[in-house]
Amino acid sequence: MMRIALFLATNLAVVLVASITLRLFGIEPYLYHATGMNLQSLLVMCFVFGMVGSLISLLMSKTMAKMGAGVQIIEQPQDSQQQWLLDTVGELARDAGIKMPEVGIFPASQANAFATGWNKNDSLVAVSAGLMHSMRPEEVRAVLAHEIGHIANGDMVTLALIQGVVNTFVMFFARIVAQLISSFMARGSDNQSGGLGFMGYFIVVTVLELVFGIAASAIVAWFSRWREYRADAAGARLAGSGAMINALTALQRESELPDQMPESMTAMAITQGRTQQIMQQLLASHPPLEERIRALKEAAYRQ
């Protein structure tokens, strides 16, 4: 449940902060007129706040990743292993048609890796120390190819845009429903002011944003799972289907180990760990490893 709570907190934080800002600075009342809500203005406002928050998160993604995971960027290789890592990422980046990403290592004994960055040509690829020690070179190369595939596919930007659109509609519909509730209560009240009142409206909007946000997070998570299959396919093209399958199989053997990836970076990692409950499956950023392996084998068979 902690994974779910943190996943939702990340997705909903910008929405709740925007709501508090709108109320504290008195912006939201201007979206209403005598006949009710100005839906066009409300939608524009929700779009601006939803997209701006998501894009700010995207622009800060590399910095937050370095801080959150404790990534040590390789400026000058300290040994042959780091030199091989830089050379391999550079080769894969050239094959994928993108600029050389920053390359780093983060301290975790579990085999994992992630990619992030605000565009294809200003990105970061980081691998765990455990990945470098527990996998064969061809398997590490396949993992790196998977992460380069994320970058080449523009997954970070697309995910941020989808999250922004989702935030927009969460904010929009929460306010519409809250206003309908307030209007219904006003009709049944003898008090001329009626309705929910300032604090009541604020509380109802916040609760609705949480409820709608959970449903919206499932949509974002579905897209995240879909893009993992695309990144696996890209990894197979760059490093070979056999190497990509072997890499995922090696990760599957470690799936019983405690997850050491920071929660904020699980969506960008190559594996998320085990998911058992229905709610966890709906909000999982990655599909099960066995399904990813099956998809790669079926694609290889069709070729």
Residue pairs with C-beta under 8 A, 6 or more apart in sequence:
2 263
3 259
3 263
3 266
3 280
4 279
4 280
4 283
6 263
6 264
7 217
7 221
7 263
7 266
7 283
7 285
8 213
8 214
8 217
8 283
10 263
10 264
11 163
11 166
11 167
11 213
11 216
11 217
11 220
12 170
12 209
12 210
12 213
12 217
14 49
14 50
14 53
14 54
14 56
14 57
14 167
15 49
15 50
15 53
15 167
15 170
15 171
15 209
15 213
16 206
16 209
17 53
18 49
18 50
18 53
18 167
18 171
19 171
19 202
19 205
19 206
19 209
21 27
21 49
22 28
22 45
22 49
23 198
23 202
27 45
28 45
28 175
30 41
31 37
31 38
31 41
31 42
31 45
32 38
32 179
36 179
36 183
37 175
37 176
37 179
39 176
42 172
42 175
42 176
43 168
43 172
46 167
46 168
46 169
46 171
46 172
46 175
47 168
49 167
49 168
49 171
50 164
50 165
50 166
50 167
50 168
50 169
50 170
50 171
51 161
51 164
51 165
51 167
51 168
52 164
53 164
53 167
54 160
54 161
54 163
54 164
54 167
55 160
55 164
57 64
57 160
57 163
58 118
58 156
58 157
58 160
59 118
61 116
61 117
61 118
61 156
62 102
62 116
62 117
62 118
62 122
62 123
62 124
64 264
65 71
65 114
65 116
65 124
65 126
65 264
65 265
65 268
66 73
66 104
66 124
68 262
68 264
68 265
69 106
69 108
69 114
69 126
69 261
69 262
69 265
70 106
70 107
71 104
71 105
71 106
71 124
71 126
72 104
72 105
72 106
72 107
73 102
73 103
73 104
74 82
74 85
74 86
74 103
74 104
74 105
77 83
77 85
77 86
81 132
82 105
84 137
85 103
85 105
85 127
85 132
85 140
85 144
86 103
88 140
88 141
88 144
89 100
89 101
89 103
89 125
89 144
89 148
90 100
92 141
92 144
92 145
92 148
92 238
92 239
93 99
93 100
93 101
93 148
93 151
95 238
96 148
96 149
96 151
96 152
96 234
96 238
97 152
98 120
98 121
98 123
98 148
98 151
98 152
99 120
99 121
99 122
101 115
101 117
101 123
101 124
101 125
101 148
101 151
102 123
102 124
102 125
103 124
103 125
103 126
104 124
104 125
104 126
104 127
105 126
105 127
105 128
105 129
105 132
106 126
106 127
106 128
106 129
107 128
107 129
108 128
108 129
108 130
108 260
108 261
109 128
109 129
109 130
109 260
110 128
110 130
110 254
110 257
110 258
110 259
110 260
110 261
111 128
111 130
111 131
111 134
111 135
111 143
111 250
111 251
111 254
112 127
112 128
112 130
112 131
112 251
112 260
112 261
112 269
112 270
112 271
113 125
113 126
113 127
113 128
113 131
113 143
113 144
113 146
113 147
113 269
113 270
114 125
114 126
114 147
114 261
114 265
114 268
114 269
114 270
115 123
115 124
115 125
115 126
115 147
115 148
115 150
115 151
115 156
115 268
116 123
116 124
116 156
116 265
116 268
117 123
117 124
117 151
117 156
118 156
118 157
119 154
119 156
119 157
120 151
120 152
120 154
123 151
123 156
125 144
125 147
125 148
125 151
127 140
127 143
127 144
128 260
131 140
131 143
132 140
134 250
134 254
135 143
135 247
135 250
136 246
138 239
138 240
138 243
138 246
139 243
139 246
139 247
139 250
140 247
141 239
141 243
142 235
142 236
142 239
142 240
142 243
142 244
142 246
142 247
143 235
143 247
143 251
143 270
144 239
145 234
145 235
145 236
145 237
145 238
145 239
145 244
146 231
146 232
146 234
146 235
146 244
146 247
146 270
147 231
147 270
148 234
148 235
148 238
149 230
149 231
149 232
149 233
149 234
149 235
149 237
149 238
150 156
150 227
150 231
150 234
150 268
152 234
153 227
153 230
153 231
153 234
155 227
155 230
155 231
156 268
158 223
158 227
159 220
159 223
159 224
159 227
159 267
162 219
162 220
162 223
163 220
166 216
166 217
166 219
166 220
167 216
169 212
169 216
170 209
170 212
170 213
170 216
171 209
173 208
173 212
174 205
174 208
174 209
174 212
175 205
177 208
178 196
178 201
178 204
178 205
178 208
179 201
181 196
181 204
182 194
182 195
182 196
182 200
182 201
182 204
183 195
185 194
185 195
185 196
186 193
186 194
186 195
187 194
188 194
189 195
195 201
196 204
217 283
218 282
218 283
221 282
221 283
221 284
221 285
224 267
224 285
224 286
225 284
225 285
225 286
225 287
228 285
228 286
228 287
228 292
229 287
229 292
229 295
232 244
232 248
232 292
232 295
232 296
233 296
233 299
235 244
235 247
236 244
236 245
236 296
236 299
236 300
241 296
241 299
241 300
241 303
242 300
244 296
245 293
245 296
245 297
245 300
248 289
248 292
248 293
248 296
249 289
249 293
251 270
251 271
251 289
252 289
252 290
252 293
255 271
255 273
255 274
255 289
256 274
259 266
259 272
259 273
261 269
261 272
261 273
266 272
266 285
266 286
267 285
269 286
271 286
271 289
272 284
272 285
272 286
275 281
275 284
275 288
